[in-house]
Amino acid sequence: MGVSLTEKAATEVKKVLAEQSPGGELVLRIGVQGGGCSGFAYSLGFDTATTDKDFVTEFFGVKVAVDKKFDPYLDGTVIDYYDGLEKRGFVFNNPNVVKSCGCGSSFQV
């Protein structure tokens, strides 16, 4: 799979799962959607199931699923968690990006 989570990002995902999980096993689903000023935006969410169209793996105890169709956009991406004074949230370090918007929420490959 072309996407990975740092230990810090996995820790934050586990915190969110502990707060929001209805009790069943959830997977972190990572994807790409059209939109934003640069063309594509990242998507993160939880899902209850995976299919044979997904790359599925686990990082630091977090099960991750990525639809194979997103591999050209996400291959080599490392997701980290930034916790600074002015900003906090998940950061996508994607080596395929050739252009991104000023706010960092959308990108082009």
C-alpha positions as CSV (number, residue, x, y, z in Angstrom):
1,M,0.0,0.0,0.0
2,G,1.2,3.5,-0.8
3,V,0.0,5.2,2.3
4,S,1.4,5.0,5.8
5,L,0.7,6.6,9.2
6,T,3.2,7.8,11.7
7,E,3.0,6.6,15.2
8,K,1.8,10.1,16.3
9,A,-1.0,10.1,13.7
10,A,-2.0,6.5,14.7
11,T,-2.2,7.7,18.4
12,E,-4.6,10.5,17.4
13,V,-6.7,8.2,15.3
14,K,-7.0,5.9,18.3
15,K,-8.2,8.8,20.5
16,V,-10.9,9.7,18.0
17,L,-12.0,6.1,17.7
18,A,-12.2,5.8,21.5
19,E,-14.4,8.9,21.6
20,Q,-16.6,8.1,18.6
21,S,-16.7,4.3,18.1
22,P,-20.1,2.7,18.6
23,G,-18.4,-0.4,19.8
24,G,-17.8,-2.2,16.5
25,E,-14.5,-2.5,14.6
26,L,-13.9,0.5,12.4
27,V,-11.2,1.1,9.8
28,L,-9.6,4.4,8.9
29,R,-10.5,5.1,5.2
30,I,-8.2,7.4,3.3
31,G,-9.1,8.7,-0.1
32,V,-9.1,11.5,-2.6
33,Q,-12.0,13.6,-3.8
34,G,-12.4,16.2,-6.4
35,G,-12.6,19.8,-5.2
36,G,-10.6,22.6,-3.7
37,C,-8.8,25.3,-5.6
38,S,-6.0,22.9,-6.8
39,G,-8.2,20.1,-8.0
40,F,-8.2,17.3,-5.4
41,A,-8.7,17.1,-1.7
42,Y,-7.8,14.4,0.8
43,S,-10.5,12.5,2.7
44,L,-10.3,10.8,6.0
45,G,-13.2,8.9,7.6
46,F,-14.1,5.7,9.4
47,D,-15.7,2.7,7.7
48,T,-17.2,-0.5,9.0
49,A,-16.1,-2.7,6.0
50,T,-13.5,-3.2,3.4
51,T,-13.7,-4.8,-0.1
52,D,-11.4,-6.5,-2.5
53,K,-10.9,-3.1,-4.1
54,D,-9.0,-1.8,-1.1
55,F,-5.5,-2.0,0.1
56,V,-5.8,-2.8,3.8
57,T,-3.0,-2.7,6.3
58,E,-2.3,-1.8,9.9
59,F,-0.1,0.9,11.4
60,F,0.6,1.0,15.2
61,G,-2.7,-0.7,15.9
62,V,-4.9,1.3,13.4
63,K,-6.4,-0.6,10.5
64,V,-6.2,1.5,7.3
65,A,-8.1,1.0,4.0
66,V,-7.4,2.8,0.7
67,D,-9.3,2.1,-2.5
68,K,-6.8,0.9,-5.1
69,K,-8.1,3.6,-7.6
70,F,-6.4,6.3,-5.4
71,D,-3.0,4.7,-5.5
72,P,-1.7,7.0,-8.3
73,Y,-2.6,10.0,-6.2
74,L,-1.4,8.7,-2.8
75,D,1.5,6.4,-3.4
76,G,4.3,7.2,-0.9
77,T,2.1,9.5,1.2
78,V,2.9,9.6,4.9
79,I,0.2,10.9,7.2
80,D,1.4,12.6,10.3
81,Y,-0.3,14.6,13.1
82,Y,0.8,18.2,13.8
83,D,0.1,19.7,17.2
84,G,1.3,23.3,17.2
85,L,0.4,26.5,18.9
86,E,-1.7,27.9,15.9
87,K,-2.7,24.7,14.1
88,R,-3.4,21.1,14.9
89,G,-4.5,18.3,12.6
90,F,-3.4,15.6,10.2
91,V,-0.8,16.5,7.6
92,F,-0.4,14.6,4.3
93,N,3.2,14.4,3.1
94,N,2.6,13.4,-0.5
95,P,5.6,13.1,-2.8
96,N,3.3,13.2,-5.9
97,V,2.0,16.7,-5.3
98,V,3.2,19.2,-8.0
99,K,1.0,22.1,-6.8
100,S,-1.1,22.8,-3.7
101,C,-3.3,25.7,-2.6
102,G,-2.2,28.2,0.0
103,C,-4.2,26.7,2.8
104,G,-2.9,23.2,2.0
105,S,-6.3,21.6,1.7
106,S,-6.2,20.7,-2.0
107,F,-3.5,19.5,-4.4
108,Q,-2.6,18.5,-7.9
109,V,-0.5,15.5,-9.0
